[in-house]
Amino acid sequence: MRSTKLPSWIERLLGAAPIPAPPHVFSLDGARLRYGWFVRDRQGYRCRAVRDAALPRDPFLSGLLGGPLRDPAGFQGIVGGLMQKIPGAVKEASLVIPDAWLRVAFTESGDLPKTAEQRDEVLRWKLRRLVPFRVDELRVSAAEVPPLPDQEEPRRLLLGFAIEQLLAQIEDGFAAHGVRLGQISNSSLSMLAALGPLEKTRADDLTALAVVDEHGYSLVFVRGGSPILHRYKSFTGSAGVPDGSRGSLVIRDLKLTRNFLDEHLPGVPLVRVLLAAPPEQEPVWVDLLADGLGEPAAALDGRHLPPLRAEEGSMPAWRELAPLLGAARQEVA
Protein backbone atom coordinates (compact mmCIF):
# COMPACT_ATOMS: atom_id res chain seq x y z
CA MET A 1 0.00 0.00 0.00
CA ARG A 2 1.23 3.47 -0.83
CA SER A 3 1.58 5.53 2.31
CA THR A 4 1.27 9.22 3.02
CA LYS A 5 4.77 10.45 3.71
CA LEU A 6 5.23 12.65 6.74
CA PRO A 7 7.87 15.28 7.50
CA SER A 8 11.55 14.48 7.99
CA TRP A 9 11.73 15.12 11.71
CA ILE A 10 9.24 12.28 12.08
CA GLU A 11 11.08 9.95 9.72
CA ARG A 12 14.29 10.43 11.70
CA LEU A 13 12.48 9.43 14.88
CA LEU A 14 11.55 6.19 13.15
CA GLY A 15 15.22 5.35 12.78
CA ALA A 16 15.15 5.58 9.00
CA ALA A 17 18.10 7.00 7.10
CA PRO A 18 16.88 10.30 5.61
CA ILE A 19 17.67 11.47 2.10
CA PRO A 20 17.10 14.96 0.70
CA ALA A 21 13.57 15.69 -0.50
CA PRO A 22 13.21 16.58 -4.18
CA PRO A 23 13.73 20.30 -4.92
CA HIS A 24 10.48 20.25 -6.90
CA VAL A 25 7.24 20.83 -4.99
CA PHE A 26 3.62 21.11 -6.08
CA SER A 27 0.72 22.37 -3.99
CA LEU A 28 -2.93 21.78 -4.71
CA ASP A 29 -6.15 23.18 -3.30
CA GLY A 30 -9.66 23.74 -4.58
CA ALA A 31 -8.65 26.64 -6.80
CA ARG A 32 -5.06 26.31 -8.05
CA LEU A 33 -2.17 23.99 -8.78
CA ARG A 34 1.19 25.56 -7.93
CA TYR A 35 4.81 24.58 -8.55
CA GLY A 36 8.08 25.69 -6.93
CA TRP A 37 11.73 24.72 -7.49
CA PHE A 38 14.07 25.41 -4.58
CA VAL A 39 17.84 24.97 -4.32
CA ARG A 40 19.87 25.40 -1.14
CA ASP A 41 23.10 27.38 -1.11
CA ARG A 42 25.37 29.06 1.45
CA GLN A 43 23.15 32.12 1.75
CA GLY A 44 19.89 30.19 2.19
CA TYR A 45 17.66 29.12 -0.68
CA ARG A 46 17.22 30.09 -4.29
CA CYS A 47 13.78 29.91 -5.88
CA ARG A 48 14.63 28.86 -9.41
CA ALA A 49 11.08 28.83 -10.76
CA VAL A 50 7.45 29.29 -9.70
CA ARG A 51 4.47 28.42 -11.87
CA ASP A 52 0.76 27.98 -11.30
CA ALA A 53 -2.43 27.01 -13.09
CA ALA A 54 -6.07 27.69 -12.28
CA LEU A 55 -8.47 24.81 -11.74
CA PRO A 56 -12.03 24.78 -13.05
CA ARG A 57 -14.83 25.73 -10.69
CA ASP A 58 -15.62 23.06 -8.07
CA PRO A 59 -13.04 20.54 -9.33
CA PHE A 60 -13.53 18.20 -6.33
CA LEU A 61 -16.58 16.53 -4.85
CA SER A 62 -17.43 17.87 -1.40
CA GLY A 63 -16.87 16.00 1.85
CA LEU A 64 -15.46 16.37 5.35
CA LEU A 65 -12.06 15.20 4.05
CA GLY A 66 -12.41 16.73 0.65
CA GLY A 67 -13.56 14.51 -2.19
CA PRO A 68 -12.46 12.81 -5.41
CA LEU A 69 -11.87 14.73 -8.62
CA ARG A 70 -14.93 15.37 -10.74
CA ASP A 71 -12.86 15.09 -13.93
CA PRO A 72 -9.62 13.09 -13.46
CA ALA A 73 -8.80 13.32 -17.18
CA GLY A 74 -9.23 17.09 -17.10
CA PHE A 75 -6.92 17.32 -14.07
CA GLN A 76 -4.33 15.26 -15.92
CA GLY A 77 -4.51 17.82 -18.74
CA ILE A 78 -4.00 20.71 -16.30
CA VAL A 79 -0.92 18.98 -14.88
CA GLY A 80 0.41 18.50 -18.39
CA GLY A 81 -0.15 22.16 -19.26
CA LEU A 82 1.69 23.27 -16.13
CA MET A 83 4.56 20.87 -16.82
CA GLN A 84 5.11 22.52 -20.21
CA LYS A 85 5.77 25.84 -18.42
CA ILE A 86 8.40 24.36 -16.08
CA PRO A 87 12.05 24.72 -17.09
CA GLY A 88 13.74 21.31 -17.20
CA ALA A 89 12.40 17.86 -16.42
CA VAL A 90 10.68 16.86 -13.19
CA LYS A 91 10.83 13.17 -12.30
CA GLU A 92 10.22 13.28 -8.54
CA ALA A 93 8.38 15.87 -6.50
CA SER A 94 6.62 16.53 -3.21
CA LEU A 95 2.99 17.55 -2.88
CA VAL A 96 1.31 19.84 -0.34
CA ILE A 97 -2.46 19.60 0.12
CA PRO A 98 -4.86 21.40 2.50
CA ASP A 99 -5.17 20.33 6.11
CA ALA A 100 -8.85 19.66 5.44
CA TRP A 101 -7.79 16.84 3.09
CA LEU A 102 -4.89 15.37 5.06
CA ARG A 103 -5.70 15.20 8.76
CA VAL A 104 -3.50 14.32 11.72
CA ALA A 105 -4.27 12.47 14.96
CA PHE A 106 -2.20 11.09 17.82
CA THR A 107 -2.48 7.75 19.58
CA GLU A 108 -0.55 5.63 22.07
CA SER A 109 0.81 2.24 21.12
CA GLY A 110 2.98 -0.66 22.10
CA ASP A 111 5.38 -2.24 19.62
CA LEU A 112 3.82 -2.48 16.19
CA PRO A 113 3.82 -5.72 14.15
CA LYS A 114 6.73 -6.17 11.77
CA THR A 115 4.76 -6.92 8.62
CA ALA A 116 3.21 -4.04 6.69
CA GLU A 117 -0.19 -5.74 6.47
CA GLN A 118 -0.43 -6.35 10.20
CA ARG A 119 0.76 -2.82 11.00
CA ASP A 120 -1.90 -1.42 8.72
CA GLU A 121 -4.60 -3.41 10.51
CA VAL A 122 -3.45 -2.13 13.91
CA LEU A 123 -3.27 1.49 12.75
CA ARG A 124 -6.72 1.37 11.19
CA TRP A 125 -8.14 -0.16 14.37
CA LYS A 126 -6.65 2.67 16.42
CA LEU A 127 -7.84 5.33 13.98
CA ARG A 128 -11.42 3.99 14.06
CA ARG A 129 -11.52 4.81 17.76
CA LEU A 130 -10.44 8.41 17.11
CA VAL A 131 -12.28 9.72 14.04
CA PRO A 132 -15.83 9.62 12.64
CA PHE A 133 -14.73 8.70 9.10
CA ARG A 134 -14.94 5.48 7.09
CA VAL A 135 -11.41 4.31 7.77
CA ASP A 136 -11.53 1.59 5.11
CA GLU A 137 -11.68 4.35 2.47
CA LEU A 138 -8.60 6.15 3.80
CA ARG A 139 -4.89 5.94 3.25
CA VAL A 140 -3.27 5.75 6.66
CA SER A 141 0.33 6.21 7.74
CA ALA A 142 1.99 6.43 11.13
CA ALA A 143 5.21 7.82 12.52
CA GLU A 144 6.59 7.72 16.02
CA VAL A 145 6.91 10.95 17.98
CA PRO A 146 8.18 11.54 21.54
CA PRO A 147 5.78 10.23 24.22
CA LEU A 148 3.95 12.41 26.72
CA PRO A 149 5.18 12.02 30.32
CA ASP A 150 1.91 10.56 31.64
CA GLN A 151 0.83 8.28 28.81
CA GLU A 152 0.03 4.63 29.53
CA GLU A 153 1.63 2.88 26.55
CA PRO A 154 5.34 3.27 25.72
CA ARG A 155 5.02 4.74 22.22
CA ARG A 156 3.16 7.70 20.76
CA LEU A 157 2.22 7.74 17.10
CA LEU A 158 1.27 10.53 14.75
CA LEU A 159 -1.33 9.22 12.31
CA GLY A 160 -1.80 10.87 8.93
CA PHE A 161 -4.91 10.00 6.94
CA ALA A 162 -6.62 11.10 3.74
CA ILE A 163 -9.09 9.73 1.19
CA GLU A 164 -7.34 7.01 -0.81
CA GLN A 165 -9.29 7.68 -4.01
CA LEU A 166 -8.42 11.38 -3.94
CA LEU A 167 -4.70 10.76 -3.42
CA ALA A 168 -4.61 8.02 -6.05
CA GLN A 169 -6.30 10.27 -8.62
CA ILE A 170 -3.83 13.07 -7.95
CA GLU A 171 -0.86 10.69 -8.14
CA ASP A 172 -2.16 9.22 -11.40
CA GLY A 173 -2.51 12.71 -12.86
CA PHE A 174 1.18 13.36 -12.22
CA ALA A 175 2.34 9.85 -13.13
CA ALA A 176 0.79 10.29 -16.58
CA HIS A 177 3.49 12.95 -17.15
CA GLY A 178 6.35 10.97 -15.63
CA VAL A 179 6.28 12.59 -12.18
CA ARG A 180 6.39 10.46 -9.02
CA LEU A 181 5.03 12.07 -5.86
CA GLY A 182 7.30 10.68 -3.15
CA GLN A 183 6.07 12.84 -0.28
CA ILE A 184 2.61 14.17 0.51
CA SER A 185 2.14 16.54 3.44
CA ASN A 186 -0.45 19.07 4.54
CA SER A 187 -0.16 22.84 4.58
CA SER A 188 0.38 23.41 8.30
CA LEU A 189 3.14 20.81 8.72
CA SER A 190 4.83 22.11 5.57
CA MET A 191 4.54 25.68 6.85
CA LEU A 192 6.08 24.50 10.11
CA ALA A 193 9.09 23.06 8.29
CA ALA A 194 9.64 26.37 6.50
CA LEU A 195 10.06 28.49 9.62
CA GLY A 196 13.61 29.50 10.43
CA PRO A 197 12.99 30.60 14.07
CA LEU A 198 12.10 27.08 15.20
CA GLU A 199 15.62 25.93 14.39
CA LYS A 200 16.91 28.14 17.22
CA THR A 201 14.35 26.93 19.74
CA ARG A 202 15.59 25.15 22.88
CA ALA A 203 14.65 21.48 23.23
CA ASP A 204 12.22 22.08 26.10
CA ASP A 205 10.49 25.11 24.60
CA LEU A 206 6.90 24.81 23.45
CA THR A 207 5.88 26.73 20.31
CA ALA A 208 2.43 27.08 18.75
CA LEU A 209 1.70 27.78 15.10
CA ALA A 210 -1.79 28.75 13.94
CA VAL A 211 -2.54 28.57 10.21
CA VAL A 212 -5.80 30.15 9.07
CA ASP A 213 -7.48 30.00 5.66
CA GLU A 214 -11.01 30.50 4.34
CA HIS A 215 -12.08 26.97 5.26
CA GLY A 216 -10.75 26.61 8.81
CA TYR A 217 -7.71 26.81 11.02
CA SER A 218 -4.97 24.48 12.21
CA LEU A 219 -3.10 24.70 15.48
CA VAL A 220 0.22 22.87 15.83
CA PHE A 221 2.26 22.66 19.03
CA VAL A 222 5.93 21.77 18.72
CA ARG A 223 8.49 20.75 21.32
CA GLY A 224 12.05 19.68 20.66
CA GLY A 225 11.50 19.95 16.91
CA SER A 226 8.58 17.50 16.89
CA PRO A 227 4.81 18.10 16.92
CA ILE A 228 3.09 17.05 20.13
CA LEU A 229 -0.42 18.23 19.27
CA HIS A 230 -2.24 19.09 16.04
CA ARG A 231 -5.80 20.41 15.87
CA TYR A 232 -7.82 21.24 12.77
CA LYS A 233 -11.17 23.02 12.94
CA SER A 234 -13.28 23.71 9.88
CA PHE A 235 -15.48 26.78 9.67
CA THR A 236 -19.18 26.01 9.47
CA GLY A 237 -21.41 28.27 7.47
CA SER A 238 -19.89 31.25 5.69
CA ALA A 239 -16.16 31.79 5.80
CA GLY A 240 -14.63 34.94 7.15
CA VAL A 241 -13.34 36.58 10.29
CA PRO A 242 -14.73 34.97 13.47
CA ASP A 243 -16.80 37.42 15.46
CA GLY A 244 -19.48 37.32 18.12
CA SER A 245 -20.49 33.81 19.14
CA ARG A 246 -18.19 32.28 16.53
CA GLY A 247 -15.18 34.03 18.02
CA SER A 248 -16.25 32.81 21.45
CA LEU A 249 -16.26 29.23 20.15
CA VAL A 250 -12.71 29.66 18.85
CA ILE A 251 -11.54 31.02 22.21
CA ARG A 252 -13.24 28.18 24.07
CA ASP A 253 -11.54 25.60 21.85
CA LEU A 254 -8.17 27.30 22.33
CA LYS A 255 -8.62 27.28 26.11
CA LEU A 256 -9.47 23.57 26.08
CA THR A 257 -6.34 22.94 24.04
CA ARG A 258 -4.23 24.93 26.48
CA ASN A 259 -5.74 22.99 29.40
CA PHE A 260 -4.77 19.73 27.69
CA LEU A 261 -1.17 20.91 27.39
CA ASP A 262 -1.03 22.12 30.99
CA GLU A 263 -2.39 18.77 32.16
CA HIS A 264 -0.03 16.57 30.15
CA LEU A 265 3.02 18.86 30.18
CA PRO A 266 2.87 20.58 33.57
CA GLY A 267 5.44 23.30 34.04
CA VAL A 268 6.40 23.46 30.35
CA PRO A 269 6.01 27.08 29.21
CA LEU A 270 4.49 28.15 25.91
CA VAL A 271 7.24 30.51 24.76
CA ARG A 272 6.02 31.46 21.30
CA VAL A 273 2.70 31.71 19.44
CA LEU A 274 2.96 32.33 15.69
CA LEU A 275 0.16 33.12 13.26
CA ALA A 276 -0.18 32.66 9.51
CA ALA A 277 -3.44 34.24 8.35
CA PRO A 278 -4.73 36.49 5.57
CA PRO A 279 -3.54 40.06 6.32
CA GLU A 280 -7.05 41.41 6.88
CA GLN A 281 -7.70 38.74 9.53
CA GLU A 282 -4.44 39.05 11.44
CA PRO A 283 -5.62 41.57 14.08
CA VAL A 284 -8.65 39.46 15.01
CA TRP A 285 -6.69 36.23 15.20
CA VAL A 286 -3.87 37.79 17.23
CA ASP A 287 -6.48 38.72 19.83
CA LEU A 288 -8.23 35.32 19.68
CA LEU A 289 -4.97 33.43 20.18
CA ALA A 290 -3.91 35.67 23.06
CA ASP A 291 -7.30 35.26 24.78
CA GLY A 292 -7.47 31.53 24.20
CA LEU A 293 -3.88 30.46 24.84
CA GLY A 294 -2.96 33.09 27.40
CA GLU A 295 0.17 34.22 25.55
CA PRO A 296 0.77 37.04 23.03
CA ALA A 297 0.75 36.01 19.39
CA ALA A 298 2.90 37.34 16.55
CA ALA A 299 1.86 37.40 12.91
CA LEU A 300 4.33 35.76 10.56
CA ASP A 301 5.95 37.54 7.65
CA GLY A 302 8.70 36.78 5.16
CA ARG A 303 11.39 37.44 7.77
CA HIS A 304 10.42 34.22 9.56
CA LEU A 305 11.55 32.19 6.53
CA PRO A 306 15.16 31.31 5.71
CA PRO A 307 16.83 33.71 3.27
CA LEU A 308 15.18 33.17 -0.12
CA ARG A 309 16.15 34.72 -3.44
CA ALA A 310 14.37 34.56 -6.79
CA GLU A 311 16.30 33.62 -9.92
CA GLU A 312 13.62 34.93 -12.27
CA GLY A 313 11.42 37.98 -11.84
CA SER A 314 9.63 38.65 -8.59
CA MET A 315 8.46 35.98 -6.18
CA PRO A 316 4.84 35.42 -5.14
CA ALA A 317 3.70 36.32 -1.64
CA TRP A 318 5.52 34.47 1.11
CA ARG A 319 2.26 32.80 2.21
CA GLU A 320 2.11 31.00 -1.12
CA LEU A 321 5.79 30.05 -1.07
CA ALA A 322 6.18 28.99 2.56
CA PRO A 323 4.46 25.56 2.33
CA LEU A 324 6.33 24.81 -0.89
CA LEU A 325 9.66 25.78 0.66
CA GLY A 326 8.87 23.78 3.79
CA ALA A 327 8.24 20.64 1.77
CA ALA A 328 11.52 21.15 -0.09
CA ARG A 329 13.41 21.55 3.23
CA GLN A 330 12.24 18.18 4.51
CA GLU A 331 13.97 14.87 4.01
CA VAL A 332 12.32 11.71 2.77
CA ALA A 333 13.26 8.28 4.13
C-alpha positions in Angstrom: 0.0 0.0 0.0 1.2 3.5 -0.8 1.6 5.5 2.3 1.3 9.2 3.0 4.8 10.5 3.7 5.2 12.7 6.7 7.9 15.3 7.5 11.5 14.5 8.0 11.7 15.1 11.7 9.2 12.3 12.1 11.1 10.0 9.7 14.3 10.4 11.7 12.5 9.4 14.9 11.5 6.2 13.2 15.2 5.4 12.8 15.1 5.6 9.0 18.1 7.0 7.1 16.9 10.3 5.6 17.7 11.5 2.1 17.1 15.0 0.7 13.6 15.7 -0.5 13.2 16.6 -4.2 13.7 20.3 -4.9 10.5 20.3 -6.9 7.2 20.8 -5.0 3.6 21.1 -6.1 0.7 22.4 -4.0 -2.9 21.8 -4.7 -6.2 23.2 -3.3 -9.7 23.7 -4.6 -8.6 26.6 -6.8 -5.1 26.3 -8.1 -2.2 24.0 -8.8 1.2 25.6 -7.9 4.8 24.6 -8.5 8.1 25.7 -6.9 11.7 24.7 -7.5 14.1 25.4 -4.6 17.8 25.0 -4.3 19.9 25.4 -1.1 23.1 27.4 -1.1 25.4 29.1 1.4 23.1 32.1 1.7 19.9 30.2 2.2 17.7 29.1 -0.7 17.2 30.1 -4.3 13.8 29.9 -5.9 14.6 28.9 -9.4 11.1 28.8 -10.8 7.4 29.3 -9.7 4.5 28.4 -11.9 0.8 28.0 -11.3 -2.4 27.0 -13.1 -6.1 27.7 -12.3 -8.5 24.8 -11.7 -12.0 24.8 -13.0 -14.8 25.7 -10.7 -15.6 23.1 -8.1 -13.0 20.5 -9.3 -13.5 18.2 -6.3 -16.6 16.5 -4.9 -17.4 17.9 -1.4 -16.9 16.0 1.8 -15.5 16.4 5.3 -12.1 15.2 4.1 -12.4 16.7 0.6 -13.6 14.5 -2.2 -12.5 12.8 -5.4 -11.9 14.7 -8.6 -14.9 15.4 -10.7 -12.9 15.1 -13.9 -9.6 13.1 -13.5 -8.8 13.3 -17.2 -9.2 17.1 -17.1 -6.9 17.3 -14.1 -4.3 15.3 -15.9 -4.5 17.8 -18.7 -4.0 20.7 -16.3 -0.9 19.0 -14.9 0.4 18.5 -18.4 -0.1 22.2 -19.3 1.7 23.3 -16.1 4.6 20.9 -16.8 5.1 22.5 -20.2 5.8 25.8 -18.4 8.4 24.4 -16.1 12.1 24.7 -17.1 13.7 21.3 -17.2 12.4 17.9 -16.4 10.7 16.9 -13.2 10.8 13.2 -12.3 10.2 13.3 -8.5 8.4 15.9 -6.5 6.6 16.5 -3.2 3.0 17.6 -2.9 1.3 19.8 -0.3 -2.5 19.6 0.1 -4.9 21.4 2.5 -5.2 20.3 6.1 -8.8 19.7 5.4 -7.8 16.8 3.1 -4.9 15.4 5.1 -5.7 15.2 8.8 -3.5 14.3 11.7 -4.3 12.5 15.0 -2.2 11.1 17.8 -2.5 7.7 19.6 -0.5 5.6 22.1 0.8 2.2 21.1 3.0 -0.7 22.1 5.4 -2.2 19.6 3.8 -2.5 16.2 3.8 -5.7 14.1 6.7 -6.2 11.8 4.8 -6.9 8.6 3.2 -4.0 6.7 -0.2 -5.7 6.5 -0.4 -6.3 10.2 0.8 -2.8 11.0 -1.9 -1.4 8.7 -4.6 -3.4 10.5 -3.5 -2.1 13.9 -3.3 1.5 12.7 -6.7 1.4 11.2 -8.1 -0.2 14.4 -6.6 2.7 16.4 -7.8 5.3 14.0 -11.4 4.0 14.1 -11.5 4.8 17.8 -10.4 8.4 17.1 -12.3 9.7 14.0 -15.8 9.6 12.6 -14.7 8.7 9.1 -14.9 5.5 7.1 -11.4 4.3 7.8 -11.5 1.6 5.1 -11.7 4.4 2.5 -8.6 6.1 3.8 -4.9 5.9 3.2 -3.3 5.8 6.7 0.3 6.2 7.7 2.0 6.4 11.1 5.2 7.8 12.5 6.6 7.7 16.0 6.9 11.0 18.0 8.2 11.5 21.5 5.8 10.2 24.2 4.0 12.4 26.7 5.2 12.0 30.3 1.9 10.6 31.6 0.8 8.3 28.8 0.0 4.6 29.5 1.6 2.9 26.5 5.3 3.3 25.7 5.0 4.7 22.2 3.2 7.7 20.8 2.2 7.7 17.1 1.3 10.5 14.8 -1.3 9.2 12.3 -1.8 10.9 8.9 -4.9 10.0 6.9 -6.6 11.1 3.7 -9.1 9.7 1.2 -7.3 7.0 -0.8 -9.3 7.7 -4.0 -8.4 11.4 -3.9 -4.7 10.8 -3.4 -4.6 8.0 -6.1 -6.3 10.3 -8.6 -3.8 13.1 -8.0 -0.9 10.7 -8.1 -2.2 9.2 -11.4 -2.5 12.7 -12.9 1.2 13.4 -12.2 2.3 9.8 -13.1 0.8 10.3 -16.6 3.5 13.0 -17.2 6.3 11.0 -15.6 6.3 12.6 -12.2 6.4 10.5 -9.0 5.0 12.1 -5.9 7.3 10.7 -3.1 6.1 12.8 -0.3 2.6 14.2 0.5 2.1 16.5 3.4 -0.4 19.1 4.5 -0.2 22.8 4.6 0.4 23.4 8.3 3.1 20.8 8.7 4.8 22.1 5.6 4.5 25.7 6.8 6.1 24.5 10.1 9.1 23.1 8.3 9.6 26.4 6.5 10.1 28.5 9.6 13.6 29.5 10.4 13.0 30.6 14.1 12.1 27.1 15.2 15.6 25.9 14.4 16.9 28.1 17.2 14.4 26.9 19.7 15.6 25.1 22.9 14.7 21.5 23.2 12.2 22.1 26.1 10.5 25.1 24.6 6.9 24.8 23.4 5.9 26.7 20.3 2.4 27.1 18.8 1.7 27.8 15.1 -1.8 28.8 13.9 -2.5 28.6 10.2 -5.8 30.1 9.1 -7.5 30.0 5.7 -11.0 30.5 4.3 -12.1 27.0 5.3 -10.7 26.6 8.8 -7.7 26.8 11.0 -5.0 24.5 12.2 -3.1 24.7 15.5 0.2 22.9 15.8 2.3 22.7 19.0 5.9 21.8 18.7 8.5 20.7 21.3 12.0 19.7 20.7 11.5 20.0 16.9 8.6 17.5 16.9 4.8 18.1 16.9 3.1 17.0 20.1 -0.4 18.2 19.3 -2.2 19.1 16.0 -5.8 20.4 15.9 -7.8 21.2 12.8 -11.2 23.0 12.9 -13.3 23.7 9.9 -15.5 26.8 9.7 -19.2 26.0 9.5 -21.4 28.3 7.5 -19.9 31.3 5.7 -16.2 31.8 5.8 -14.6 34.9 7.1 -13.3 36.6 10.3 -14.7 35.0 13.5 -16.8 37.4 15.5 -19.5 37.3 18.1 -20.5 33.8 19.1 -18.2 32.3 16.5 -15.2 34.0 18.0 -16.2 32.8 21.5 -16.3 29.2 20.2 -12.7 29.7 18.9 -11.5 31.0 22.2 -13.2 28.2 24.1 -11.5 25.6 21.8 -8.2 27.3 22.3 -8.6 27.3 26.1 -9.5 23.6 26.1 -6.3 22.9 24.0 -4.2 24.9 26.5 -5.7 23.0 29.4 -4.8 19.7 27.7 -1.2 20.9 27.4 -1.0 22.1 31.0 -2.4 18.8 32.2 0.0 16.6 30.2 3.0 18.9 30.2 2.9 20.6 33.6 5.4 23.3 34.0 6.4 23.5 30.4 6.0 27.1 29.2 4.5 28.2 25.9 7.2 30.5 24.8 6.0 31.5 21.3 2.7 31.7 19.4 3.0 32.3 15.7 0.2 33.1 13.3 -0.2 32.7 9.5 -3.4 34.2 8.4 -4.7 36.5 5.6 -3.5 40.1 6.3 -7.0 41.4 6.9 -7.7 38.7 9.5 -4.4 39.0 11.4 -5.6 41.6 14.1 -8.7 39.5 15.0 -6.7 36.2 15.2 -3.9 37.8 17.2 -6.5 38.7 19.8 -8.2 35.3 19.7 -5.0 33.4 20.2 -3.9 35.7 23.1 -7.3 35.3 24.8 -7.5 31.5 24.2 -3.9 30.5 24.8 -3.0 33.1 27.4 0.2 34.2 25.5 0.8 37.0 23.0 0.7 36.0 19.4 2.9 37.3 16.6 1.9 37.4 12.9 4.3 35.8 10.6 6.0 37.5 7.6 8.7 36.8 5.2 11.4 37.4 7.8 10.4 34.2 9.6 11.5 32.2 6.5 15.2 31.3 5.7 16.8 33.7 3.3 15.2 33.2 -0.1 16.1 34.7 -3.4 14.4 34.6 -6.8 16.3 33.6 -9.9 13.6 34.9 -12.3 11.4 38.0 -11.8 9.6 38.7 -8.6 8.5 36.0 -6.2 4.8 35.4 -5.1 3.7 36.3 -1.6 5.5 34.5 1.1 2.3 32.8 2.2 2.1 31.0 -1.1 5.8 30.1 -1.1 6.2 29.0 2.6 4.5 25.6 2.3 6.3 24.8 -0.9 9.7 25.8 0.7 8.9 23.8 3.8 8.2 20.6 1.8 11.5 21.1 -0.1 13.4 21.5 3.2 12.2 18.2 4.5 14.0 14.9 4.0 12.3 11.7 2.8 13.3 8.3 4.1 
